[in-house]
């Protein structure tokens, strides 16, 4: 009887040890998951000069509230150039602005007529290039071989809202996105001119690049397709001048010249890390990069990793609506920003690194 009780005690103690080991394992795994998913998540960033940076989905609600606030505060005019509007809150803000006398104009890709009309609370089957919906003037891109892929909003003469973010619920709530508010008069003027051209029917745009400065941030904006080759050339030149490291978060990457530039950078000792949207791998050149020895991962977001970001030497940032494709510079309407600011670049790099960390190596 005594021997049995001793064995029972030993078995109980072993089970207790196993439970503690299991709990310790869960704790270690939990810490790892927390650190990878949340440890490097940046906060929304507001810089001297008025620049604001938001990453979705982490700050998606904050970003949308800020954009709606800007729309609500508009006094004279709002220009919206977005591939798609599929958000009732933003649609309602635009309707209310138009109702109080603000001139609201919007230019969309023609494939998203239904979503725009639903967001503005209007039923229509018109195939006209332009229509007025709840006093909002809307025109649609009429080209068949290109996308109207912009994601920018110009508010009065105050500033420009731009980045990778479509004006949709999922973009703010689910996707990996980045949005910038840039209150720069010179930038407003060049975006305004680009919008006026495409809205009036010059759908390839003007393509005028423009340098600007806001606080400590120096930047240049480029517009595709009219100025797409200039913008692409600026990206390739930046990659060529890289000394230490390149971080990339790309919804899609098919531009062979960019792939070649990244390969050459890797061969001369630059550390190159790339994370791509998982659903677009069949269209991207991940295999070419892997064969060159570059560390490539697919993202872990179950929805969409929609960034178009390159961070170079913790100093330079490439962002905007511009996908890294031939269509990005050659056919689609895009706006591309190349920014120089060490602090801003650190925020973007933390975002890309966090996205890369939770990805799966290919």
N, C-alpha and C positions, 0 to 999 in steps of 0.2 A: 504494500500500500504506500509506504514511504517512497520507494523507488518511483512509482507511478506519479506521485505528487511532485517529485523533483523533475521528472521529464516534462510534466505539465507546466511547471514553472519555467523551464528552459524554453519550451515552445512558445509560451506566452511572451517571454522576454524577447525572443527572436522576432515574433510578430510585431512587437512594439518597436524594435529597432528598424524593421522593414517599413513600418508606417512613418517613422521619423525620417528615414532616408527618402521615402517617396515624397513627403512634404518638403524636404530640403530640395529635392529635384524640381518640384513644382515651383518653389520659390526662385530657384536659379533661372528656370525657363521663363517664369513670369517677369523677372527683372530684365532678361535679355529682350523679350518681346517689347516691354515698356520702353527700354532704352532705344531700341531700333525704330519703333513706330513713333515715339513721342519725345525722346531725348533730344533730338536735333530739330524738332519742329520750330521754325522761327515765329516770332510774334509779328503782327502787322507793324510796319516800319514807317515812321514819319520823320522826314529829314528837314534840316534847315533849308529855307527857300520854298517849302510847301510840297515837295515830292512825297507821295504816299505809295506804299507797296503792300499788296495783299496777296496771300496764297490761299487758294481754295483746295480742298474743302475746309481746311482748318479755320480760316478767316472768311469763308464764303458768305456767311450771313452778314458779317460786318461790312464786307465789300459791297454787297447788294444794298444794304441800308445806306451806305455812303453815296453810292451812285444815285439812288432814289432821292436822297437829300439834295444832291447837286441839281437833279432835274426839278425838284420842288422849288429850288431857289432861283431857277432861271428867270430872267426878266424879259428877254427880247427874242432869243433864238436858240434852238437846239438842233443839231445835225447828228443823225445816227447812221453810221455805215456798218452794218453787221450782216453776216451770212444768214443768221436766223434770229428772230425774236420769238421766244416760246416761254414767256413768263408773264402771268397776269398782273403781278404787282408792278413790274416795270411798265407794262402796257398801260395800266391805270394811271401811273404817274405821268406818262406822256399825254394821255387823254386830258388829264386835269390841267397840264401845262398849256395845251392847245386851247382849252376852254377859257382860260384866263387871258388869252390874247398873245401867248408866246407862239412864234412861228416854229412849228415842229415839222421837220422833213426827215425822211428815212429812205435809205437805199438798201435793198435786200437782194439776195440771190433768188432767182425766179422759182427754184425748186421748193421754196419755203413760204409761198403765198398763203397756204392754208394756216400755218402756224402763226404768221403775222396777223392775219384777220381774226383768228381766235383770241390772240392775246389782246387785241384792240376791241374785242366784243362785236365784231361785224361779220355777217354772212355775205359772201360775194362769190360769183363764179366768173368774174370779168377776167379776160386775158389781155387787157390793155397794159401797156408798159407802165402807166402811172394811174393812180386812183387816190381819192381822198377818203380816209376812214376815220370817223369821229374827229374831223378837222385836222387830222394828221395827214400830211402829204406823203404818199409812199410811191416810190418808183422801184422797178425790178430790173435787174441785169438781163439783157436780151441775148447775150452770147450763148452759143450751144457748146463751145469747146473749152470753157473756162469757168472758174468759180468766182463769185463775188465773196471773197474770203476775209474782208476787213472785219475788225472788231474794235471800232472806235466811236466815241461820242464827243462832240464839241459843244461846250456849254458857254453861251454868250461869247464874250471875249476873254473869259476867265482861264480856261484850260482845256486839256484833252485827257479823256479817259481811254486807255488803250491796253493792249496785252494780248493774251491768248484766249480770253474768256468770251464765248458767245453769250448773248443775253437769253439764257435758258435756265430753267430751274436746276437741271442736272449739272450744268457747268458750275454753278455756285455751291451746290449742296453735295455733289458726289465726285466730280472730276478733279484731277490735279491741274490747276490753272494758276496763272499769275495776272494781276491787274495793277496798272499804274495810273495815278492821277498826277498830271504834269501841268501846273499852272504857269505857263510860259507864253507870253504874248506872241513872240516870233513863231513858236510852234503852232499856236492856234491859227495863225495866218496861213501857214503852209498846209495844214490839215484842212482848213476851210476851203482853200483853193482847190485841193484835190477832190474834196467832196462836191464842190460846185461843178467841177468838170464831169465827174461820173454821173451825177444826178441829171445834168443837162443832156447827157447822151454820149459824151466822150468817154466811153466806158473803160478804155485802157488807162485813163487818168493822164495826169501831167508828168508824173515821174520826177518831180523836182526834189532833190535832196536838200537838207537844211541842217546846219550846225546850230547848236543851242547850248545854253548852260543854265542850270537851276541849282543854286547853292553850290556845293562842291562837285556836283555831277556835270561832266561834260558829255555831250551826246551828238549823234547825227541820226536823222531819220531818212529812210529811203522808201520809195513807193514802187511796187510792181503793178502791172508788167512794164509800164513805160520806162521806169528807172530800175528795173529788176537786175539787170546785168551789173549796174554800178554797185548795188547793194551786195550782190553775190561776190563781186570782186573784193569788196571791203571785208567780207567774212574770210575769204581765202587769204587775203593779205594778213589779217589778224592771226590766223592759224600759223602762217609762215613765220610770224615774228614771236611766236610763243617760246618761252624759255623753260618753264618748269612743268606746268600741268594744265590739262583741259578737262572740264567736266561738261557732259552733254546729257540733257533730258529731251528726247525727241519723240513726238507723236509718230513721225515717219521720217526716214532718212534714206533717200534714193539718189541724191546728187552725187554722181561718180567722182566729180572733181573735188568735192568736199571729202569724200571717202579717201581719195588719194592723198589729199593734204593731211588728213589725220594719220594716215599710214606713215607718211614721211616724217611727221612730227614724232610719232612713236619710235621710228627707227633712229632718230637723232637723240633719243633719251628723254623725251617729254612723256610724262605719265598721262595717259589718256584713259578716261573711264566714261562709259556710255550706258545709259538706260533708255530702253525703247518701250513704247506701248505694245503690250502683248498681242493685241488683236491685229496689229499692223506688221507683224514680223514677216509675213509672206511677201509683203511689198517692200520691205526695207533690205538694206545690204549688210545685215548683221553677220552673215557668213564671211563676207569679204573682210570685215574688220576682225573677226575671230581668227581667220587664217593668218592675219598679219600679227597676231599675238596681243591684240587689244582686249582688255577686259570689258565684255559686253553682257548686260543683263536685261531680262524682260521685267517689266514693272509688276508690282503686286496688287495694284488697285483693281478690284473686281469690276469696276466701271471703265473709266477712260483716263489714261495718263496723257493729257492734252498739251503739256508744255512744249515750247519751242525755244529752249534755252541753251546757250553755250556760255560757260564761265572760263576765262583765260587768265592764268597767273594771279588769281585772287584780285584782279584789278579791272578787268573788262567783262561786260555782260552783253550778250546778244539775245534779244527777245522781241516779242511782237506777235503778229498773226502769221508770220512767214514760216511755212514748213520748209524743211531742207530737201527740196525736190526740184526737178526741172520746171514743173508747173509753178512752183513757188516764185521763181524769178522770171519765168517766160510767158505765163498765161494768166495766172490768177491775180485778182486784186489783193494786194498785201501791203502791210506797213511793217517795216523792219527798223528796230532801234539798236544802235550800238552805243553803249554807255561806258564811260570810264569814271569809276569811283570805288575806292577800295572798300569802304564800309558797305555800300550797296552790293558790291560783288560778294562780300562775305555772306550777306543774307541770301542771295541767290545760290551761292555754293552750298550753304547748309541745306537748303531745300532740295537741291539736286542730289546731294550726298545722302540725305535721308531717304529719298525715293530710290536711289541706287542700292542702298543698304538692305532694304526690304525686298528687293527684286531677286530674281533667280538667275544664277549664272548660266549662260548659254554655252 
